[in-house]
C-alpha cells in the first residue's frame, strides 16, 4: 500500500476535509507544501483506517498502581 492510496475509496470526502483544514488554518501554504501536507494527511487517514476495526476492544485498562513499602526500621521515623 502506498501512502497516498485511499483505502476507503472516498477521495472526494478526503478532498473536502483536507481543503477545509487548510482553509481553517488561515496560513498561506505553497503548492509544494500543499502536496506534502496532502501526502501526510492521506497517510494518517490510511493508518487510522487500519486500526479502526469493528471488533477492536477500545476499553482503557488502568495502569497498575505501586506504593513503596517502608523498609524495616524506617516505619518508626
RASULDA-V17704 format. One record per residue. RES is the residue in one small letter. SS is DSSP state (H for helix, E for strand, - for the rest). D_CENTER is the distance of its C-alpha to the mean C-alpha in Angstrom with 2 decimals. Layout:
BEGIN
RES & SS & D_CENTER
RES & SS & D_CENTER
END
This chain:
BEGIN
x & - & 18.46
x & - & 17.99
x & - & 14.91
x & - & 16.49
x & - & 17.42
x & - & 16.51
x & - & 16.24
x & - & 17.17
x & - & 19.84
x & - & 19.14
x & H & 19.19
x & H & 21.10
x & H & 18.48
x & H & 15.83
x & H & 18.59
x & H & 19.17
x & H & 15.59
x & H & 15.37
x & H & 18.88
x & H & 18.26
x & H & 15.47
x & H & 17.93
x & H & 20.80
x & H & 19.26
x & H & 18.52
x & - & 22.25
x & - & 21.96
x & - & 24.22
x & - & 22.47
x & - & 24.62
x & H & 24.61
x & H & 23.40
x & H & 20.46
x & H & 19.68
x & H & 19.76
x & H & 17.43
x & H & 14.89
x & H & 15.31
x & H & 14.77
x & H & 11.48
x & H & 10.46
x & H & 11.91
x & H & 10.26
x & H & 6.65
x & H & 8.51
x & H & 10.39
x & H & 7.95
x & H & 6.70
x & H & 10.49
x & H & 11.37
x & H & 10.01
x & - & 11.10
x & - & 14.70
x & - & 17.55
x & - & 18.94
x & - & 16.00
x & - & 16.99
x & - & 14.54
x & - & 17.30
x & - & 16.55
x & - & 19.30
x & - & 20.94
x & - & 21.38
x & - & 25.05
x & - & 27.15
x & - & 29.86
x & - & 32.89
x & - & 35.31
x & - & 38.81
x & - & 41.70
x & - & 43.83
x & - & 47.45
x & - & 49.46
x & - & 46.60
x & - & 46.45
x & - & 49.83
x & - & 48.74
END
